[in-house]
Amino acid sequence: MKNRSKRRRPEGRETITGVLTPAGWDGDGNVTAVMLSANDDEEYLIENGAKFIDLVHRNIEADGIVHRDRKSFRTIDIRRFRVMEPPSPDKTDDGWLLEARGP
């Protein structure tokens, strides 16, 4: 039996964290395609995006097969993902507390 920790990841498999954003709409303005706007400022069109339409504007960590073409166009076929909790609105990125300001 193989040890899972020693298995090689398939070629092109990556874990990417970012926000799901709309990438296509139908004539009625409904979202039909989504992309992952990653924390590294890259965008990945989601190949199996239909199942992620209800998660638009949510932060996720996605694990999947990434494809890149010669013009830096990126797609991802997400195999596993988890929804990330949004950051606390009363703290900054470096952990400082924001004080409530009165009028």
Secondary structure as the mmCIF struct_conf table of DSSP 4:
data_model
#
loop_
_struct_conf.conf_type_id
_struct_conf.id
_struct_conf.beg_label_comp_id
_struct_conf.beg_label_asym_id
_struct_conf.beg_label_seq_id
_struct_conf.end_label_comp_id
_struct_conf.end_label_asym_id
_struct_conf.end_label_seq_id
HELX_RH_3T_P HELX_RH_3T_P1 ARG A 4 LYS A 6
HELX_LH_PP_P HELX_LH_PP_P1 ARG A 7 PRO A 10
TURN_TY1_P TURN_TY1_P1 GLU A 11 GLY A 12
STRN STRN1 ARG A 13 TRP A 25
TURN_TY1_P TURN_TY1_P2 GLY A 27 ASP A 28
BEND BEND1 GLY A 29 GLY A 29
STRN STRN2 VAL A 31 ALA A 38
TURN_TY1_P TURN_TY1_P3 ASN A 39 ASP A 40
BEND BEND2 ASP A 41 ASP A 41
STRN STRN3 GLU A 43 ILE A 46
TURN_TY1_P TURN_TY1_P4 GLU A 47 ASN A 48
HELX_RH_3T_P HELX_RH_3T_P2 GLY A 49 LEU A 55
TURN_TY1_P TURN_TY1_P5 VAL A 56 HIS A 57
STRN STRN4 ASN A 59 ARG A 68
TURN_TY1_P TURN_TY1_P6 ARG A 70 LYS A 71
STRN STRN5 ARG A 74 VAL A 83
HELX_LH_PP_P HELX_LH_PP_P2 MET A 84 SER A 88
TURN_TY1_P TURN_TY1_P7 PRO A 89 ASP A 90
STRN STRN6 LYS A 91 LYS A 91
TURN_TY1_P TURN_TY1_P8 ASP A 93 ASP A 94
BEND BEND3 GLY A 95 GLY A 95
HELX_LH_PP_P HELX_LH_PP_P3 TRP A 96 TRP A 96
STRN STRN7 LEU A 97 LEU A 97
HELX_LH_PP_P HELX_LH_PP_P4 LEU A 98 ALA A 100
#
